[in-house]
Amino acid sequence: MLLNGKNPHGGDIYRNPPRLDFSANINPAGMPDAVKEALVRSVEDCAVYPDPRCEALREAIAGAEGVPVSFILCGNGSAELIYQYAWTLADDGRPALIVHPAFSEYGAALRAAGVGEERYVMREEDGFRLTRDILRYDFGRVSAVFLCSPDNPTGLTVEPRILEDLLRTGARVFCDLCFLDLTADPGKYDLPRLIREYPNLTILRAFTKSYAIAGVRLGYALSADGDFLGRMAERGQCWNVSTPAQKAGIAALGCRGWLERSVKRICSERERLAREMAACGIRVVPGESNFLLMYSDKPVREELAARGIALRDCSDYVGLGPGWFRAAVRTREENDELIFHVREVTK
């Protein structure tokens, strides 16, 4: 819960509700009916404590991911797991390395845990793609490496060979794949093999974006390092995953066909939106997920905000700066309205 200060994320619709919200990267198809029904039914079970071991949910995740149940730790959204991971790194004493631009919660979690931060910044001249240059880093100086694929905010994925070469260095790697299911290639990585072969790898996954259940809060970590996963669990409380969240997750894992169909529409709309934005003179990073990072030297975000359309200001991301903003890919009708207003303000 925030008590003071600015909300560092998109999707804050409570104080100044926008007419159209492109600031949060949620599946525009909305919540699947099966998940809604599971949430409604779960009310009958809410008089008792939730399962502290999330056994049914973890079994469902294990079947979907092709890994043993013992490799899975569930959390109150992916953000909680980021903090548990950071608190576990505090035992090491060394700083952690974050690959930037990056989700702000990585740094916030490290600060909360008293862990120092080192930075590796992906370069604009490389198209903000992670290159093999990172392999020259002295990983002995750090306790872990945080990276995201697709990256938030660039929307670009890490090449599998680079990820595996990074793992071969022996560095502990925290790889956030929360947006991977919203790309055209959700099977880009052979996760069951990577997790088994590299106990130094922790994968972060979430139901939040893919199934539009951001308000439910459900994520999970995957790792073959049982000791590290156990120490992560010790940093949280035992009833952190509510009964509605557990039921919603099980239902969501039965909606893979629904997800695949929605992703096809997202990919088509993303390509169209990128073309239209570029035609307005806006620089567009060719992202692979359900959002696009863009740059303009005109006050596009501010002028759209005055029209009731919220975009995510990205000027505060390390490696970016003024003029950078992010837009979620929404429905065709919503995207049409965004295109219309961008044309108006960039004339």
N, C-alpha and C positions, 0 to 999 in steps of 0.2 A: 504494500500500500504506500502511495505517495502522501507525505504530509506537507512537504515544502518543495519549492523548486519547480522547474519546468518539466513537463512530461517529455522524455527524450524520444518518444516513439510516435508513429502515426496511429490513426484510428481513435483519437480522443474526441468522441462525438458528444460528450456530456456537457461541456461548458459553452462551446460555440458550435452548435450542430451545423455542419455544412449541408447544402442541398444535395451535393454529390460528393462522396468520399472516395478519392483515389489514393489516399495516404496509407491504407492498410492493405496488405497483400493476401486477401482472403479469396478462396475459390468463388467466382461470381455465380456459380450454379447454386450456391447456398447449401444448406444442410440436407443430406439425403433423408428421404421419408423414413427409412428403416432406423436411422439414428434418432430422429425426432420421436418415433414410437418407443424406442428403448429408453430414452430420457423420461418420457411420460410414465412408462411402466415402473421405472426405477424408484419413483416416489413411494411406492408401497414398501420398499425395502429400506427406506431412510430413517426408520425409527431405531435401527441398530447401527453399530459401528461398521464402517466398510472393512472389507478383507484387507488386513495390513500387509499381506503377502501378494495381493493381486493375482492369485493363482490362476483363475479362469482367464483373465486378461493376458497374463504372461504366456499361458499355453497357446492362446490364439495368436499372439505376436510371434512366438517361436515357430508355429506352423507357417505363418506368412513370410518370415524372414529366413527360414531354413537353418536356425541355430538352436542350441539347447536352451531350455528355460533358464538354466543357471547363468546364462550370458546376459540376462535382461534385468534392468532396473527401471521401474516406472516412476514418474514424477508428476508434480502439479504443474503441468506445462513444461516445455523444454527449458524455460528460464530457470526453474528451480534446479534442474540437473546441472546447468552451467555453474550455478553457485556451489552446489555440492562438489562438483569437480574441482573448482577453484579452492575450496576449503581443504580438500584432500591434498592438493598440491602444496598447501602451506606447510605440510609435514616435511617437505623436501628442503625448503629454505632458499632455493634458487628462484630467480624471476621466470616468468613464462613469456613466450614469444607469440604475438598476435600478428597475423597476416592481414594488413589493411589495404583498402577500406574494409571495415568490418562492423558487424552488429555491435552496438555499444554495450550490450550486457556482458560481453567477454571482459572488457576492461573494468566495468563496474563490479563484476564478481571478484576479479583479482584484487581490486582496491578493498572491497569488503573483507576479503580473507587476509589482507596484509601481504599479498604476493606482489612483487615488483613486476613491471611490464617492460619488455623490449619490443621493438616494432620492426617489421619487415613490410615495406610499402610497395605494392604493385604499381608499376609506372604507367602513366597515361600513354607514353610512346610505345608501350607493349600492348596497348588496347586494354589495360587493366587485367591482363591474363597472368596467371602465375606461371613463371618460366623456370627452367632448370637452374637458374641463377640462385634460387633459394638453397640448393644443395651445397652451396659453398659456405653456408652459415656454420658457425661453430656451435653445434647443438649441445655440446657438453656444458655450455654456459647456462642453459635453461632447463626448467623442469618439464616443460611441455610446449607444444606448438598448437595454436588455435587457428583453424582455417575452416572455411565455409564453401560448400559446393552444392548448388549454385550459390555464389557469393551474394551476400546482402550488403551493399546495394547494387552491385554491378549486374547481377543475374547470370554471371559466367561460371561455368563448371571448371574443375581442375582435371587435367588429363590423367587418366588412370595410371599411366606409366610414371608420371611425376609423383603422384601420391604413393605408389608402391616404392619408388626409389627413396622417397622421404622416410617411409617406414623402415626400409633396410638400413638406414643410418642408426637405428636403435632409438631415435628420439621418440618420446611419448607424444602421440598425436591425438588431438581432439578434433574430429571432423564432423561438422554440422551439415547434415543432409536433409534438413527440414523442408526444403523446397524441391528436392529431387523428384518427388512423385508428380510434380506439376510441370515437368519438362517432357519433351518428346521421347526421351531415352531414360526412363526411370531405372532401367537395368544396366546403366553405364558401368557400374562397378560390380565385381563378383564378391558381394559382401560376405556370404558364408565362408568363402575361402580366405578372404583378407582377415576376417575376424579370427578365424582359427589359426592362421599362420603367424599373425602379428599381435601378440597380447599387449603390445604397446599402443594399439589402436583402440580408441573409444569413438563409437559412432553415436551421433545425436539424431533422433527422429521425433516427429510430432504429428498429431492428428489435427492440430489447430488450423493450419492453412488449407490442407487438402480437403477436409470435410466440413469446413466452415463452423468449427466449434471453439472459436477463440475464447468464448465466455465460460466454457466448460473446464478448460485447462487440463491438458493431457499430453504427455510426451514420454519418451523412453530412451535409455542409453543401452548400447550393445557393446560388450567387451568380453574377451576370454580371460582377462585378468581378474579372477574371482576375488583376490585379496583387495585390489584397488576398488572394485565395484562394491565390496562389502564396506570398505572405509567410506565410500561415498554415501552409502545407505545410512551409516552412523551419523552423518551430518544432517539428516532430515528426521522428521517425526514420523511415527509409524502409520498414521492415518492421513497421510498427505494426499492420497488419491481417493476422491470421494466415490461413493457408490454410483451416482449418476455418471461420473467420468468413466469408471470401469465398464459399466454397461454400454455406454456410448462407444467406447473403443472396440469392444467385441462386435457390436453391430456394424461399425464402420469397416472393419476388416472383411465383412461379408459383402461390401459394396464396391469391389474392385472394378467390376464392369461399368458401374456408374461413374467412377473416377476416371477411367480411361476415356469414356465418351466426353466427359467435361473437359479433359485435358486437350482433346482434339480441337474443341471449340476455342479454348484458350490460346493454343498455338496459332490457329488461323487468325484470331483477333490480334494477337501480339504482332504478327508480321504486318497486318494491315495498319495497325496503330503506328508502328515504327516508320512505315512508308509515309504516312500522312504527316507525322511530326517532322520528318526530314524534309518534306516538301514545304513546310512552314519555316525552314531555315534553322531548325533545332538540331543540334548534334545528338545522335541517339547511339548509345552503347548497345550492340546487338545481343541483348540478354537472351537466356534460354528458358526462363521460368515465366511466372505470371506477373511480371513487373518489368519496367524499363527505366534505366538510368539515363537522364538527359541533361543537356547543358544549353543555356541561352544567355547571351549578354543583355537580353531584354528582361524586364521584371515580369516574366510570364507567370510565375507562381503567385506573386503578390496580386497581379491583376485578376487572375482566376479566383483567388481567395475572395476578392471584392465581389465576384459574381456568384459566390456560394459554392465554389468547387475547390476541394481540398487536395493538394498535392503534398508529398513529403519533402520538406526542405532538407537537402543533403549537404549544405554548406558546412555542417559541423563534423562531417566524417573526415578522419585522418586520410590525407591524400587527395581530397577534393577541395571544396572552397566555394566562394560565392558564385551563384549562377547554376549550380548543380541541383537537380531535383529528381524525384522518382515518382512514377505513376503506376499504379496497379492496372492490370488488364481487367476490365469489367465486362459487362454484357455488351452486345453490339449496339444497343440503343444508347447506353451510357457512354460508350466510346465515341459514338457519333456526336453526342453533345459536347464531349471534351474536344474533339477535332474542330467542331464549329467554333467554339470559343477561343481555341488556340489560334485559329485562322484570324479571328477578329483582333486579337491583341498583338499579333505579329505582323499585321499589315504594314 
